[in-house]
Amino acid sequence: MERKLMAATLIVAGLSAHTPAHAKKDYFAQLTPQQLFEQVCSSCHNLELPKSQRLDRANWEWVVDDMIDYGLMGVPKEHLDRLIDYLTETYGPTSK
């Protein structure tokens, strides 16, 4: 199951399991935070779920860590931080 989720994440991102790490890093670097959110999160579920959460940063960090446990791999750490920033700013408790 975990392999399938990893493969889905990489395929959605336009990468393969054999893509060198630096190429993955470059790919994710060119994405806006919104594109990163849309591509990474939609590889496993409907985007309405995260949009409805309204979590603070600590809880978004927990959610992303939990998603890593379910197979969200292949995204470099610094881009996961950008994803968490985006989720907090856009879908946090005080966002519109």
N, C-alpha and C positions, 0 to 999 in steps of 0.2 A: 504494500500500500504506500509506504513512504517513498519508494522509488518512483511510483506513478505520479505522486504529487510533485516531486522534484522535477521530473520530466515535464510535467504540465507547466510548471513555473518557468523553466528554461525555454520551452517551446513558445509560450505566450510572449516571452521577452525576445524572441527571435534568435535564440542561442541554442546550441546543442551541448550535450554533456561533454563533448570533446573540445569545446571552445576554450582557448587559453584564458587564464584568470585575468590577464591585463585587458583582453578584448571585452570580457564581461564588464570590467570596471569602466572602460571607456564607453560602452553601450549605455550603462546606467547613468553615467555622468552627463550624457547628452539629453536625458529625459528631464522635463520639468517635474517638480514635485507632484503635480496633478497627474501627469502621464505615468509617473512611477506608481502612484496609488492605483490608478486604473489598471495598469498591466499586472502588477504584483497581486493585488487583492482579488481581482476578477478571475485569476487563474484557478481559484478554488470556490468562490461563492459570489452571489449577487452583490453589487456595490451598495444596495440599499441598506444592507446590514450594518456595515461600518458607518454609513452616513447617519444612521439613527441613534448611534450610541451616546454621543456627547460626553466623552470621557476626558479626564484630566491627563496630563503627561504621564504620570506614574502608571495609570491604568492602561494607556495606549502602549507603553513599554511592555507591560505584562501581556497584553494581547499579541503584540508582535513576537515576543518570546514564545508565547504559546503556539503561534502559527509556525514558528521555526520548528517546534517539537512535532508539528503535523506535516512538516516537509517543505516549508518555505526556505529553500536553500538556494545558493547560487547568487544571492544578492550581497555584495560587499557591505561590511559593517557601516561604513560612512554613508551609504545610501539608505540603509535601514534607519539611521539617525535622521536623514532628510525626510523619510517617510513618516517617522514619528512626529517630527516637527510639523509637517503638513497636516497630519491627522489632528494634532493638538490645536493648531491654529484654525483649521477649517471645521472640524467636528468636535471641538472641545466644549466644555460646559458653558463658556461665555461667548462662543461664536454664534453668528446669526444663522 
